[in-house]
């Protein structure tokens, strides 16, 4: 089972285990039995019965393909300008009978941002093996009359809301989002921070003078705000700092960091600056969330994912880029298929792989930052991606 979200690339949804249902579904697909949410397979004549794991409201699909899908329909939620951002649904409570379904969430803070309704934590259900037949599991377009797969909805006023979604026999979907109060003051984060110092490629010129030194914002909305990351070559024993433009706040040397990542390499005080022991390619992450100032430095890890890399498994060892600390490059394994290239930086403080996504466009690495999907970049079997993060350039050849 595969889902394709509008904000994310294709990702897998898994299947419930169950021997009786498995007899019915001859081409049952599974990756991690017991972790998933859908049944899908070929419809066949059999004495075995359909089985669901718990009472509830389900969507049962059948197409000319002879394919059946059973999906839990009562688990609706909202995503986007919501507490979980674009990473996690905020669940809605459900009441329903044979003629009417109503889903609601109350006292929910919504940002001034885009959002959607969706169920079962996915965006689409693939009905056939090659993914050409899809059923939308999300609603958009307008709040009042949302439609399957419609455009993102927009919340224009920050505040506390009650959001309701209703389906009634003969009337279809009706929604509402009613502001019921003001939200708590939002944290303020710098628009941009930069890497500087003689331990970097950028020297001690005033931060902001070299755009290649900028950190990248993590995508995903609320759960990722205040997280900045950058891959760069650091020289061991030499100092570096992280600062907003022109040395304005935050201007972070060693003493200004409240907490260093216990899973990262040791960062030491070097004349008030930060410093590490060995030269190499590192990912540096600044986390300003929760009224804290935290820094992590770890060896750089980059992975490919998606069609050109042979699948959507995260952090697949076969798709890990090779680091050359002497040449200051990271190089992919050869692409295993023709298809879109997707790449990301991995770090334990970054929630989802697409939160730290980037790609190469006309020789330049461009970063997703806190935006939506980037344009597709086509790859050809056998090509190799080489990345030079200090000047944000790359090749695909």
C-alpha positions, 0 to 999 in steps of 0.5 A, spaced: 500 500 500 502 506 498 500 513 499 502 519 495 501 526 499 501 533 496 506 535 501 510 529 501 513 524 495 510 517 495 510 513 501 508 507 504 502 505 508 502 498 510 497 492 511 494 489 517 495 482 518 490 477 518 490 470 516 483 469 513 483 476 509 490 474 506 487 468 503 482 472 500 487 477 497 491 473 493 496 479 491 497 481 498 503 486 499 506 487 506 512 490 508 512 491 516 506 486 518 502 489 524 504 496 523 499 499 517 492 501 516 490 498 510 488 492 506 489 491 499 488 485 494 485 482 488 478 480 489 476 473 488 471 468 490 472 464 496 469 462 503 473 466 507 470 472 510 473 480 510 475 481 517 477 488 520 481 489 527 476 493 530 469 496 530 468 502 526 467 506 519 470 503 513 471 505 506 471 499 502 473 500 494 472 496 488 474 497 481 474 494 474 481 492 476 478 487 481 481 490 487 478 491 493 481 496 499 478 496 506 481 503 509 478 506 516 474 512 514 473 514 521 480 517 523 479 523 520 484 529 522 487 536 519 494 537 517 498 543 515 496 550 519 495 545 525 499 543 531 502 537 527 504 542 521 505 538 515 508 532 519 502 529 523 494 529 523 491 533 529 485 527 530 478 529 529 473 526 534 467 522 530 460 521 530 456 517 525 450 513 523 448 510 516 446 517 514 450 522 517 458 522 519 461 528 523 468 529 525 470 535 529 476 538 533 475 544 538 480 548 542 485 547 536 491 553 535 491 554 527 497 558 524 496 563 518 497 558 513 495 552 508 491 546 511 487 540 509 482 535 511 485 528 510 483 521 513 488 515 515 494 519 515 495 519 508 493 522 501 492 517 496 490 510 496 494 506 490 488 501 487 493 498 483 500 495 483 503 501 478 500 506 482 495 509 476 489 508 479 488 512 485 483 514 490 484 521 494 484 520 502 484 528 503 479 534 502 481 541 499 478 546 495 474 550 500 472 549 507 465 550 506 464 544 500 471 541 500 472 536 495 477 530 494 484 532 492 482 539 492 487 545 493 490 547 499 485 550 504 488 557 507 487 560 514 488 567 514 487 569 521 492 566 527 487 563 533 484 558 536 479 554 532 473 549 532 473 545 525 468 541 523 467 536 517 460 533 516 458 528 510 450 527 510 447 522 505 445 526 499 448 532 501 456 530 500 461 534 504 460 540 508 466 543 513 467 549 517 473 553 521 470 557 526 475 562 530 473 561 538 479 565 541 486 568 540 492 564 540 498 564 545 504 569 542 508 565 537 515 565 538 520 569 534 525 566 530 531 569 526 529 570 518 536 567 517 543 565 520 550 564 517 556 560 519 562 564 519 569 563 522 576 561 520 574 554 521 569 554 515 570 556 508 567 563 509 572 566 514 570 572 519 567 576 514 560 579 517 555 574 517 550 575 511 555 578 506 556 571 503 550 567 501 553 561 501 554 561 508 546 561 510 543 555 514 537 552 511 530 552 515 527 545 516 520 544 512 514 541 515 511 547 519 510 548 526 514 542 529 520 544 525 520 552 526 526 554 529 530 549 526 536 551 522 541 546 518 547 546 514 552 541 511 559 544 511 567 543 511 570 544 518 577 545 520 579 541 526 582 546 531 579 552 528 574 557 531 567 558 528 560 561 530 553 562 528 550 568 527 544 572 524 546 578 519 551 583 521 553 580 528 546 581 530 542 576 535 543 570 535 550 571 535 553 564 538 560 563 540 561 557 545 558 560 551 552 562 548 550 555 546 546 552 552 546 545 550 550 541 545 547 535 542 549 528 546 549 524 540 554 529 536 561 530 536 565 534 542 564 541 541 570 545 545 571 552 547 576 556 542 577 563 544 570 564 545 568 561 539 566 553 537 571 548 535 571 541 533 577 536 533 578 533 526 577 536 519 571 533 515 564 534 512 559 535 518 552 537 519 551 543 523 544 544 526 541 550 530 535 549 534 532 555 538 525 551 540 523 551 547 526 558 549 533 554 548 539 555 544 542 548 542 547 546 537 549 539 534 555 537 530 555 530 527 558 527 521 554 529 514 549 524 512 546 524 506 541 519 502 537 519 496 530 516 496 524 515 491 524 512 484 531 514 481 534 510 488 529 504 487 524 506 493 522 510 499 525 507 505 528 512 509 536 512 511 537 506 506 544 504 506 544 502 499 542 510 498 547 513 502 552 518 499 559 517 500 563 522 504 570 525 501 573 529 506 579 531 502 575 533 496 570 536 501 564 532 497 558 527 498 557 522 492 551 518 491 551 511 489 549 510 481 542 511 480 538 504 479 532 507 475 530 512 471 526 517 475 525 523 479 531 524 484 530 526 491 535 527 496 535 529 504 540 530 509 539 526 515 539 528 523 536 526 529 533 533 531 530 533 524 523 530 524 522 527 517 526 526 511 523 531 507 524 537 512 531 537 510 530 536 502 534 539 497 536 538 489 540 540 484 538 545 479 543 547 473 549 546 477 546 549 484 544 546 490 537 549 492 534 547 498 526 546 500 527 550 506 520 551 509 516 551 503 513 546 499 515 540 494 521 542 489 520 541 482 522 534 479 529 533 477 529 527 472 535 522 473 537 516 468 539 509 470 547 509 472 548 517 473 551 519 479 550 525 484 556 529 487 555 535 492 559 540 494 556 544 500 561 549 501 559 553 495 552 549 494 554 546 487 552 539 484 553 535 478 548 529 476 552 526 470 
